[in-house]
Amino acid sequence: MISAAVAAAAVGFVPATAQAAGPSADPGRSATATAPAPAAGSAKDATVKDATVKDAAAKSAAVKDLAAKQAKAKADAAAGSAASARSARQGEYFAVFMGAVNSNAHSVGLATSASTDLTNSFVAYDIDWGDGTVDREYGIAGDNVYVNHKYAEVGAHKITITATDAYHKVSATTTEDIVLNGSEFTPHTPTRLLDTRDGTGTGTSAGRPVAPYTTTRVKIAGNGGIPAGVTAVALNITATNTSTGGHVIAYASGTKQPATSNVNFVAGQTVPNLAIVPVGEDGYVELANRSEGTVDLIADVTGYFARSAASGYTSVKPSRLVDTRAGLGAAAGQVAGRTTIGVQVAGQGGLPAAGVTAVALNITATGPKGSGHLTAFPSGQQAPSTSSVNFTAGQTVANAVIVPVGPDGKINIRNGAWDPADVIVDVTGYYSADGKAAYLPMEPERRHDSRTWHFPLAGQDYHYETMWTSGRALEAVVLNLTVTNTQGSGHLAVAPDPSSLDDRIAGKAVRPTPPDSSVLNWTKGATVSNLVQASTGTSGVVDIWNRGWEPTDLIVDIFGTYEKN
């Protein structure tokens, strides 16, 4: 049976006519540990209470709506309306109603009820979910029956309900087509959709930077082979020719600009960041320049999400696939300028040996001898005119990427600079046809900002984020992490916590061990962001480690979830 929240939302019933026949402190943390995310404490309780009140009101409205439609059906039947056929007995009618609502990425909830003037009508409801599964439920005519169903695969499904009066053997059938909310991923050859420097994607033949505190639109649906109806897109967004410091916000066209950030920059910097951005109903996303100066923006697509079966996501334990400094996964020594290295992905780092369509990586350039960029792309293809990581001489910089995988299970990484650089590759997950987790975009939300708590994240310490799931089975969450007011050099590492929220409340939490991988690197005084597809493990808690020795402020924004079927 479904929750009151799902039942309350099941409105818009369709009739069919008769057919005769807040967590406590972690004891393992240091005295300088950061405060936990507000989503797990009293704020969560208040949210639940508020939702319960709203659900109760919605359920009452749904019942009243059903009663009105039942009364109309009875009047139509009495008047001989064709909308509700009579049974074999004069004056008797029997109709079934259904209202369905998508609840989670893989689930649908429905309410069904029969309306009849038969006395003491007891009804059997046979519910064909359209995936080979048929359930039977029972109820008294006039009462709502609430049912929840979880599908193995996202996409469109036809639900058919046949209601039968157990004594009079009168039946009625109704159907409804539904499309689940969950989306799966389709890799896309890295392609440039926007470049304000030369006018690409702007509708003009001349380049023009984005003015202060204005936005530029990026056409997604119907552009570069991307179909209509996509729900989200994987974009590598690069800010360049920056005249002042600021940040970029990426969000769905036609929605309110959120109070989050995707790319942070200072004057004269070129900096990229991957973003998984919801797509507006008109097929566009917006990129907002939140600075007092002009900035050029570049957007490269590597894949998109749609409400149809494609590739689901699977998290893996963060691990290192390549480190040219040590000769791990590639020849030892820096990658020469204007050359390409191949990286075996399938069968490595917890990934299967076959069936991987795309891979989620964190690629780091370190010790470069000059300025340039790295480009990640599928094996067997020519290097595209896009970029994945931008760097200057001597800089260590990381960026998350989603890269389509070639038929041989490999990807390529090209050093587009004229000078050599070391390359590090860490894997966090992959996409495949048998992946069980579908993506559910959400309104971007700021989950944590240590600046408002007045407690920066201490060196060699961690902040944990509790992902309140409301009964959903999470595989991972899409976060954008930002460090600012950095007091030294360091890097972030992210991994699921072995202790659940219940463990913390019960005082059973243990101090976790930080992973060996990294997701973000910084130097003193820098503000740096990076996207992280963070596994929630079995605990539903994500740890974010400051692996430097000095404190830093930490900002955590959430953009969506991957939900298991």
C-alpha positions in Angstrom: 0.0 0.0 0.0 1.2 3.5 -0.6 1.7 6.3 1.8 -0.8 9.0 2.5 1.5 11.4 0.6 1.2 9.4 -2.6 -2.5 8.7 -2.1 -3.2 12.3 -1.5 -1.7 13.2 -4.8 -3.7 10.7 -6.8 -6.4 12.9 -8.3 -8.1 13.3 -11.6 -10.0 10.0 -11.5 -11.1 8.5 -14.9 -14.5 6.6 -14.9 -15.2 3.6 -17.0 -18.7 2.2 -17.5 -20.2 -1.2 -16.6 -19.6 -4.4 -18.5 -22.2 -7.1 -17.7 -20.7 -10.3 -17.1 18.4 15.8 13.2 21.3 13.8 14.3 23.3 13.8 17.5 27.1 14.5 17.6 29.4 11.8 16.2 31.5 10.5 19.2 34.4 9.8 16.8 34.8 13.3 15.6 37.2 15.9 16.8 36.2 19.0 18.8 36.5 21.1 15.6 34.1 18.9 13.7 31.6 20.7 11.5 27.9 20.9 12.3 25.8 18.2 10.6 23.5 19.0 7.7 20.3 20.6 8.9 18.2 18.2 6.8 18.6 15.4 9.4 17.5 17.4 12.5 14.6 19.4 13.6 14.2 20.9 10.1 13.4 17.5 8.8 10.8 16.9 11.4 9.2 20.3 10.6 9.2 19.4 6.9 7.5 16.0 7.6 4.9 17.7 9.8 4.2 20.3 7.1 4.0 17.7 4.4 1.5 15.6 6.5 -0.8 18.6 6.9 -0.7 19.3 3.2 -1.2 15.7 2.3 -4.3 15.4 4.6 -5.8 18.5 2.9 -5.0 17.1 -0.6 -6.5 13.7 0.3 -9.7 15.4 1.5 -10.0 17.3 -1.7 -9.4 14.1 -3.8 -12.2 12.3 -1.9 -14.6 15.2 -2.5 -13.7 15.3 -6.1 -14.3 11.5 -6.4 -17.6 11.8 -4.7 -18.7 14.6 -7.1 -17.7 12.5 -10.1 -19.5 9.4 -8.6 -22.7 11.5 -8.2 -22.5 12.7 -11.8 -22.0 9.2 -13.0 -25.1 8.0 -11.1 -27.1 10.9 -12.5 -25.9 10.1 -16.1 -26.8 6.5 -15.7 -30.3 7.3 -14.4 -30.8 9.6 -17.4 -29.6 7.0 -19.8 -26.3 8.8 -20.7 -24.0 6.9 -23.1 -21.1 7.8 -20.8 -22.2 5.2 -18.3 -23.9 2.1 -19.7 -26.6 0.3 -17.7 -26.3 -3.3 -16.6 -28.8 -6.0 -17.4 -30.9 -4.9 -14.4 -32.9 -1.6 -15.0 -31.6 1.3 -12.9 -28.3 -0.4 -11.9 -24.9 0.9 -12.9 -21.3 0.1 -12.1 -18.3 2.3 -12.9 -14.6 2.2 -12.0 -12.3 5.3 -11.4 -8.5 5.6 -11.4 -6.1 8.3 -10.5 -2.4 7.7 -10.9 0.6 9.7 -9.7 4.4 9.2 -10.1 5.9 9.0 -6.7 9.6 8.2 -7.2 11.9 7.4 -10.1 10.7 3.9 -10.6 7.3 4.0 -8.7 3.7 4.9 -9.4 0.9 5.2 -6.9 -2.8 5.0 -7.7 -6.2 5.3 -6.1 -9.1 3.4 -7.5 -12.8 3.2 -6.6 -16.0 1.7 -8.0 -19.3 3.6 -8.1 -22.6 1.6 -8.2 -26.2 1.7 -7.0 -26.0 -2.1 -6.2 -26.5 -2.7 -2.5 -23.7 -4.2 -0.4 -21.3 -4.1 -3.3 -17.9 -5.7 -2.6 -15.4 -5.2 -5.4 -12.4 -7.1 -6.6 -9.8 -4.9 -8.5 -7.5 -6.6 -10.9 -4.7 -4.2 -11.7 -2.5 -4.9 -14.8 0.5 -2.7 -14.4 1.6 -3.1 -18.0 4.9 -4.9 -17.2 3.6 -8.4 -16.9 2.5 -7.9 -13.3 -1.1 -8.2 -12.2 -2.2 -7.5 -8.6 -5.6 -8.1 -7.0 -7.0 -5.7 -4.4 -10.4 -5.7 -2.6 -12.7 -3.0 -1.3 -16.2 -1.8 -0.7 -17.7 0.2 -3.5 -17.4 3.9 -2.9 -14.2 3.5 -0.8 -10.8 4.3 -2.2 -8.2 1.6 -2.6 -4.6 2.8 -2.7 -1.8 0.8 -4.3 1.8 1.4 -5.0 3.9 -0.4 -7.7 7.6 -0.3 -8.5 8.7 -0.9 -12.0 12.0 -2.6 -13.0 12.4 -0.2 -15.9 11.6 3.5 -16.5 9.6 4.7 -19.4 5.9 4.5 -20.5 3.5 1.9 -19.1 -0.2 1.3 -19.6 -2.2 0.6 -16.4 -5.5 -1.3 -16.8 -7.9 -1.8 -13.9 -10.8 -4.2 -14.1 -13.3 -3.9 -11.2 -15.8 -6.7 -10.6 -18.7 -6.9 -8.2 -18.2 -10.1 -6.3 -21.9 -11.0 -6.0 -23.6 -9.5 -9.1 -20.6 -10.3 -11.4 -20.9 -6.9 -13.0 -17.5 -5.4 -14.2 -16.0 -2.3 -15.6 -12.5 -1.5 -17.0 -10.5 1.7 -17.2 -6.9 2.3 -18.5 -4.4 5.1 -18.1 -1.0 5.6 -19.8 1.8 6.8 -17.4 5.4 7.8 -17.8 7.7 7.3 -14.8 9.6 10.3 -13.5 13.0 8.5 -13.5 15.4 9.2 -16.4 18.2 7.1 -17.8 21.4 8.3 -19.5 22.4 8.3 -23.2 26.1 9.1 -23.9 26.7 11.7 -26.5 29.9 12.3 -28.4 31.5 15.4 -26.8 30.0 18.3 -28.7 30.2 22.1 -28.3 26.7 23.6 -27.9 27.7 27.1 -26.8 30.7 29.4 -27.2 30.1 33.1 -26.7 33.6 33.9 -28.0 32.6 33.1 -31.6 28.8 33.0 -31.3 28.3 29.2 -31.4 24.9 28.4 -30.0 23.9 32.1 -29.5 22.0 32.6 -32.8 24.6 35.2 -33.9 27.6 35.0 -36.2 29.7 37.2 -33.9 30.9 36.5 -30.4 29.8 38.5 -27.5 30.5 37.9 -23.7 27.7 37.5 -21.2 27.0 40.9 -19.5 27.1 41.3 -15.7 24.1 39.7 -13.9 22.5 38.5 -17.1 21.9 35.1 -18.6 22.5 33.2 -21.8 20.4 30.4 -23.1 21.7 27.0 -24.4 19.4 25.0 -26.7 19.5 21.4 -25.6 16.5 19.5 -27.1 16.8 19.2 -30.8 20.4 20.4 -30.9 23.4 18.3 -31.9 21.3 15.1 -32.2 19.7 15.4 -28.7 16.0 14.5 -28.9 13.0 16.4 -27.6 11.7 15.6 -24.2 15.1 15.3 -22.4 14.9 15.9 -18.7 18.5 16.8 -17.9 21.8 17.2 -19.6 25.5 16.6 -18.7 27.3 19.8 -19.6 30.9 20.8 -19.1 30.7 24.5 -18.5 33.8 26.7 -18.9 34.1 30.3 -17.8 36.9 32.2 -19.6 37.9 35.8 -20.3 36.6 36.7 -16.9 36.9 40.4 -16.0 36.0 40.1 -12.3 35.4 37.4 -9.8 32.0 35.7 -9.6 30.2 32.5 -10.4 27.9 30.8 -12.9 24.5 29.3 -12.1 23.1 26.6 -14.5 19.3 25.9 -14.3 16.3 24.9 -16.3 14.7 27.5 -18.5 11.4 28.8 -17.3 12.2 28.1 -13.6 13.4 30.4 -10.8 17.1 31.0 -10.6 18.4 29.0 -7.6 20.7 30.2 -4.9 23.4 27.7 -5.8 26.5 27.8 -8.0 28.2 25.6 -10.6 31.4 27.4 -11.7 33.4 29.8 -9.5 36.0 32.1 -11.1 38.4 35.1 -10.4 39.5 37.8 -12.9 41.5 36.4 -15.8 40.8 32.8 -15.0 39.7 30.0 -17.3 37.9 27.3 -15.2 35.6 24.4 -16.2 33.1 22.4 -14.1 30.7 19.6 -15.0 27.0 20.2 -14.3 24.0 17.9 -14.6 21.3 20.5 -15.4 17.6 20.0 -15.6 16.2 21.0 -19.0 13.2 23.4 -19.3 10.0 22.5 -21.0 11.1 24.6 -24.0 14.3 22.5 -24.3 16.7 25.1 -23.0 18.9 25.6 -20.0 20.0 29.0 -18.6 23.5 30.0 -17.6 23.6 33.1 -15.4 26.7 35.3 -15.0 26.7 36.3 -11.3 29.5 38.8 -11.4 30.0 42.5 -11.9 32.0 42.0 -15.1 31.6 40.3 -18.5 32.5 36.6 -19.0 32.6 34.2 -21.9 30.9 30.9 -21.4 31.4 27.6 -23.2 29.2 24.5 -22.8 30.1 21.0 -24.1 27.6 18.2 -23.9 28.7 14.6 -23.1 25.2 13.0 -22.6 21.6 13.5 -21.7 18.8 12.0 -19.6 15.3 11.1 -20.8 12.3 9.2 -19.4 12.9 6.1 -21.4 15.0 3.0 -21.1 18.7 3.6 -21.8 21.7 3.3 -19.4 21.2 3.3 -15.6 23.8 4.4 -13.1 25.9 2.2 -10.7 28.3 3.6 -8.1 31.6 2.1 -7.3 34.0 2.6 -4.5 36.2 5.7 -5.5 39.5 4.3 -6.8 42.4 5.5 -8.9 42.7 4.2 -12.5 45.6 6.4 -13.7 48.5 8.3 -12.2 51.2 9.1 -14.6 53.5 10.2 -11.8 53.7 6.6 -10.6 53.1 4.7 -13.9 49.6 3.5 -12.7 47.4 2.7 -15.6 49.7 4.5 -18.1 53.3 4.9 -18.8 55.3 6.6 -16.1 56.1 10.2 -16.9 54.2 13.3 -17.9 51.9 13.1 -21.0 53.6 15.0 -23.8 52.0 18.0 -25.3 49.6 17.3 -28.2 49.5 13.6 -27.5 46.9 11.1 -26.4 46.9 8.3 -23.9 44.4 5.4 -23.8 42.8 4.4 -20.5 41.3 0.9 -19.9 38.0 1.5 -18.1 35.9 -1.7 -18.5 37.0 -4.3 -16.1 38.9 -1.8 -13.9 38.1 -0.1 -10.6 35.0 -2.3 -9.9 33.5 -1.8 -13.4 32.3 -4.8 -15.4 34.3 -6.1 -18.3 31.6 -5.5 -20.8 28.4 -3.4 -21.2 29.7 0.0 -19.9 28.4 2.8 -22.1 29.8 5.7 -20.2 31.9 6.3 -17.1 31.9 8.9 -14.3 35.5 10.1 -13.6 37.4 12.8 -11.8 40.4 13.8 -14.0 43.2 15.9 -12.5 46.0 17.7 -14.2 49.0 18.3 -12.1 52.5 19.7 -12.6 51.8 21.1 -16.1 54.8 22.9 -17.7 52.5 25.3 -19.5 48.9 26.4 -20.0 46.4 24.2 -21.8 43.6 21.7 -21.4 42.8 18.0 -21.3 40.1 16.4 -23.4 38.5 13.1 -22.5 36.6 11.2 -25.3 35.7 7.6 -26.4 38.3 5.4 -28.0 38.0 4.9 -31.7 37.1 8.5 -32.4 39.0 11.6 -33.3 39.6 14.1 -30.5 36.7 16.6 -30.4 37.2 20.4 -30.2 36.0 20.4 -26.6 37.8 20.5 -23.2 37.4 18.6 -19.9 40.1 20.2 -17.7 41.7 23.6 -18.2 45.0 24.5 -16.4 47.9 27.0 -16.2 51.6 26.2 -15.7 52.2 24.6 -12.3 48.6 24.3 -11.4 46.8 21.3 -10.0 43.2 21.3 -11.1 40.5 18.6 -11.1 37.2 18.3 -12.9 34.5 15.7 -13.0 33.6 14.3 -16.4 31.2 11.8 -17.9 32.8 10.1 -20.8 31.3 7.7 -23.4 33.2 4.5 -23.5 34.5 3.0 -26.8 33.6 -0.5 -28.0 36.9 -1.8 -26.7 36.1 -0.6 -23.2 38.6 2.3 -23.3 38.6 6.1 -23.3 41.2 8.5 -24.5 42.7 11.6 -22.8 44.5 14.1 -24.9 46.8 16.8 -23.6 45.9 19.7 -25.8 48.7 21.9 -24.4 52.1 22.3 -26.1 53.9 21.3 -22.9 53.7 18.1 -20.8 51.5 17.5 -17.8 50.8 14.6 -15.3 47.4 13.1 -15.4 45.4 11.4 -12.6 42.1 9.6 -13.2 39.7 8.5 -10.4 36.5 6.5 -11.1 33.2 7.0 -9.2 30.6 5.1 -11.2 29.4 4.0 -14.6 26.4 3.7 -16.9 25.1 0.5 -18.5 22.0 -1.0 -20.0 21.6 -3.2 -16.9 22.3 -0.3 -14.4 19.5 -0.2 -11.9 19.5 3.4 -10.8 17.5 6.1 -12.7 18.1 9.8 -12.3 15.6 12.1 -10.7 16.4 15.8 -11.2 15.4 18.2 -8.4 15.2 21.9 -7.8 18.8 22.8 -6.9 19.2 23.3 -3.2 22.0 24.5 -0.9 22.4 21.8 1.8 25.3 23.1 3.7 27.4 26.3 4.0 29.9 26.4 6.8 30.1 30.2 6.4 26.6 30.5 7.9 27.5 28.0 10.7 30.7 30.0 11.5 32.6 26.7 11.7 35.0 26.0 8.8 35.9 22.4 8.1 39.0 21.6 10.0 42.1 20.0 8.4 42.0 16.2 8.3 38.3 16.3 9.4 35.1 15.5 7.6 31.6 16.8 7.3 28.7 14.3 6.8 25.6 14.9 4.9 22.5 12.8 5.7 20.4 12.1 2.6 16.9 11.8 3.9 15.3 9.5 1.4 11.6 9.3 2.6 11.6 5.6 1.8 13.4 5.8 -1.5 16.4 3.5 -2.3 19.2 5.8 -3.3 22.2 4.8 -5.3 24.0 8.2 -5.3 23.4 11.9 -5.2 24.6 14.6 -7.5 26.4 17.3 -5.5 28.4 20.4 -6.4 31.1 21.0 -3.8 32.8 24.4 -3.3 35.7 25.3 -1.0 36.4 29.0 -0.2 38.4 31.0 2.3 41.0 28.2 2.1 43.8 28.7 4.7 46.3 26.4 3.0 46.5 23.9 0.2 44.6 20.6 0.1 42.0 18.4 -1.5 38.6 17.0 -0.8 37.7 13.3 -0.8 34.2 11.9 -0.8 32.9 8.5 0.3 29.8 6.9 1.9 29.8 6.7 5.7 29.7 3.3 7.3 27.4 4.6 10.0 23.7 5.5 9.4 21.7 8.3 10.9 20.2 5.7 13.3 23.7 4.7 14.4 24.5 8.3 15.2 21.3 8.8 17.2 22.0 5.6 19.1 25.6 6.7 19.8 27.0 3.8 17.7 28.7 5.8 15.0 32.4 5.0 14.3 34.9 7.4 12.7 35.3 6.4 9.1 38.5 6.0 7.1 39.0 8.6 4.3 39.4 7.3 0.8 42.6 7.5 -1.3 40.9 9.3 -4.2 40.3 13.1 -4.6 37.5 15.2 -6.1 38.8 18.8 -5.7 42.2 20.5 -5.3 42.9 24.0 -4.0 45.6 26.3 -2.9 45.6 29.0 -0.2 43.0 31.7 -0.8 41.3 30.0 -3.7 37.6 29.3 -4.3 37.1 26.1 -6.2 34.1 24.0 -7.2 33.6 20.5 -8.6 30.6 18.2 -9.3 30.6 14.9 -7.4 28.3 11.9 -8.0 28.5 10.6 -4.5 27.5 7.1 -3.5 25.2 6.9 -0.5 26.3 3.4 0.3 24.1 1.4 2.7 23.9 4.2 5.3 22.4 7.0 3.3 25.2 9.3 4.7 27.9 10.9 2.6 31.3 12.0 4.1 33.2 15.0 2.7 36.8 15.0 3.9 39.2 18.0 4.1 42.5 16.2 3.3 44.5 19.4 3.8 46.0 20.4 7.1 44.4 23.8 7.3 40.7 24.8 7.7 38.5 25.7 4.7 34.9 26.7 4.3 32.7 24.1 2.6 29.5 24.6 0.5 27.3 21.7 -0.6 24.6 22.0 -3.3 22.4 19.1 -4.4 21.0 18.8 -7.9 19.4 15.3 -8.1 19.4 11.7 -7.0 19.9 8.3 -8.6 17.2 5.9 -7.3 17.3 2.1 -7.5 14.4 0.1 -8.8 
